[in-house]
């Protein structure tokens, strides 16, 4: 299985408005534009997820929608999951992924969770986190799903690198 891990794009700061909660923070105009450029880079890398799972937080949903559109992922294969919300246990997310029976999947969510998840799969230890900048992504080729997820890091790219690839 190819697992693509994508951090959400640049979002509005927390507390910008009185009714602005963390869950409602959306991408900035610049964040949306950069995510479109990043998604072009992912397309040039021939990233082809069968499914995209995303956090229900607005900035992650928006990021996932931009990526899905650019990579021509069927809209019904873009799914919200509470297992990608900040602080959710990895075990429940990995169990959900196992149930999907796909050979390629993208996850869109938040740091430090995504970096720790990538580190756990690659090294067996979530303390070995892979840093993902806003809009950054990595690809892990998962070699084992039972008893636990294990894989090999194929690439880890910054948003700037992905934008350059997309040009």
C-alpha positions as CSV (number, residue, x, y, z in Angstrom):
1,X,0.0,0.0,0.0
2,X,1.1,3.5,-0.8
3,X,0.3,5.9,2.1
4,X,0.4,9.6,1.3
5,X,0.4,11.9,4.3
6,X,-0.4,15.6,3.6
7,X,-0.5,18.4,6.1
8,X,-3.2,21.0,5.6
9,X,-2.2,24.3,4.0
10,X,-1.8,27.8,5.5
11,X,-4.8,28.7,7.6
12,X,-6.2,31.8,9.3
13,X,-4.7,32.4,12.8
14,X,-6.7,31.2,15.8
15,X,-8.7,33.9,17.5
16,X,-9.0,36.2,14.5
17,X,-12.7,36.5,15.2
18,X,-14.6,36.0,18.4
19,X,-16.6,33.1,17.0
20,X,-13.6,31.6,15.3
21,X,-12.8,28.2,16.8
22,X,-9.9,26.0,15.9
23,X,-12.2,23.6,14.0
24,X,-13.6,26.4,11.9
25,X,-10.2,27.9,10.8
26,X,-10.1,27.9,7.0
27,X,-7.3,28.3,4.5
28,X,-6.2,31.8,3.7
29,X,-6.4,32.9,0.0
30,X,-2.6,32.4,-0.2
31,X,-3.0,28.9,1.5
32,X,-5.6,27.9,-1.2
33,X,-3.4,29.2,-4.0
34,X,-0.3,27.4,-2.7
35,X,-2.2,24.2,-2.1
36,X,-3.3,24.2,-5.8
37,X,0.4,24.6,-6.8
38,X,1.3,21.8,-4.3
39,X,-1.4,19.5,-5.7
40,X,0.1,20.1,-9.2
41,X,3.4,18.8,-7.8
42,X,1.7,15.8,-6.4
43,X,0.1,15.1,-9.8
44,X,3.5,15.4,-11.5
45,X,4.8,12.8,-9.0
46,X,2.0,10.6,-10.2
47,X,0.3,10.4,-6.8
48,X,-2.9,8.5,-7.4
49,X,-4.7,7.7,-4.1
50,X,-7.8,5.6,-4.4
51,X,-9.2,7.4,-1.4
52,X,-8.6,10.4,0.7
53,X,-9.3,10.5,4.5
54,X,-9.4,13.9,6.1
55,X,-9.8,15.6,9.4
56,X,-13.2,17.3,9.8
57,X,-11.4,20.6,10.7
58,X,-12.2,23.2,7.9
59,X,-8.6,23.8,6.9
60,X,-7.9,20.0,6.4
61,X,-11.2,19.5,4.5
62,X,-10.4,22.4,2.1
63,X,-6.9,21.0,1.6
64,X,-8.3,17.5,0.9
65,X,-10.8,19.0,-1.6
66,X,-8.1,20.8,-3.5
67,X,-5.9,17.7,-3.6
68,X,-8.9,15.5,-4.7
69,X,-9.8,17.9,-7.5
70,X,-6.3,18.1,-8.8
71,X,-5.7,14.3,-8.6
72,X,-9.1,13.5,-10.0
73,X,-10.1,11.5,-7.0
74,X,-13.9,10.6,-7.1
75,X,-15.8,12.9,-4.7
76,X,-17.3,9.9,-2.9
77,X,-13.8,8.7,-2.1
78,X,-13.1,11.8,-0.1
79,X,-14.1,10.9,3.4
80,X,-14.2,12.8,6.7
81,X,-12.9,10.9,9.8
82,X,-12.7,12.0,13.4
83,X,-9.6,9.7,13.6
84,X,-7.5,12.5,12.0
85,X,-8.6,15.1,14.5
86,X,-5.7,16.5,16.6
87,X,-4.8,14.1,19.4
88,X,-6.7,11.1,18.1
89,X,-5.1,7.7,18.9
90,X,-3.1,6.2,16.0
91,X,-4.6,2.7,16.7
92,X,-8.1,3.7,15.7
93,X,-6.9,5.5,12.5
94,X,-4.8,2.6,11.5
95,X,-7.7,0.2,12.1
96,X,-9.9,2.4,9.9
97,X,-7.3,2.3,7.1
98,X,-7.1,-1.5,7.3
99,X,-10.9,-1.7,6.8
100,X,-10.8,0.4,3.6
101,X,-9.1,-2.4,1.5
102,X,-7.3,0.0,-0.9
103,X,-3.8,0.0,-2.3
104,X,-3.3,3.7,-2.1
105,X,-4.7,6.2,0.4
106,X,-4.0,9.8,1.3
107,X,-4.4,11.3,4.8
108,X,-4.9,15.0,5.3
109,X,-4.6,16.3,8.8
110,X,-2.5,18.1,11.4
111,X,0.9,18.3,13.1
112,X,2.4,17.0,15.2
113,X,0.1,14.0,14.8
114,X,0.9,13.3,11.1
115,X,4.6,13.5,11.6
116,X,4.4,11.2,14.6
117,X,2.3,8.7,12.6
118,X,4.8,8.7,9.8
119,X,7.6,8.2,12.3
120,X,5.7,5.3,13.9
121,X,5.2,3.5,10.6
122,X,8.7,4.0,9.4
123,X,10.7,3.5,12.6
124,X,8.3,1.8,15.0
125,X,8.5,4.8,17.3
126,X,6.3,7.9,17.2
127,X,9.1,9.8,19.0
128,X,10.9,9.7,15.6
129,X,8.5,12.2,14.0
130,X,9.0,13.3,10.4
131,X,8.5,17.0,10.2
132,X,5.7,18.2,7.8
133,X,5.4,21.8,7.1
134,X,2.0,23.3,6.1
135,X,1.3,21.8,2.7
136,X,4.1,19.4,3.0
137,X,3.7,15.7,2.2
138,X,5.4,12.3,2.3
139,X,4.9,8.9,0.7
140,X,5.4,5.8,2.7
141,X,5.3,2.4,1.0
142,X,3.5,0.2,3.6
143,X,5.0,-3.3,3.7
144,X,3.2,-4.7,6.6
145,X,-0.3,-4.1,8.0
146,X,-0.4,-7.0,10.5
147,X,0.3,-7.1,13.4
148,X,1.1,-3.4,12.9
149,X,1.8,-0.9,10.1
150,X,5.4,-0.8,9.0
151,X,6.8,0.8,5.9
152,X,9.6,2.5,4.0
153,X,9.8,6.3,3.5
154,X,9.8,6.8,-0.3
155,X,9.9,10.6,-0.2
156,X,9.3,13.6,2.1
157,X,8.9,17.0,0.4
158,X,8.4,20.5,1.6
159,X,5.6,22.7,0.2
160,X,8.2,24.7,-1.7
161,X,9.7,21.6,-3.3
162,X,6.2,20.4,-4.3
163,X,5.4,23.8,-5.8
164,X,8.7,23.7,-7.8
165,X,7.9,20.2,-9.1
166,X,4.4,21.4,-10.1
167,X,5.7,24.2,-12.4
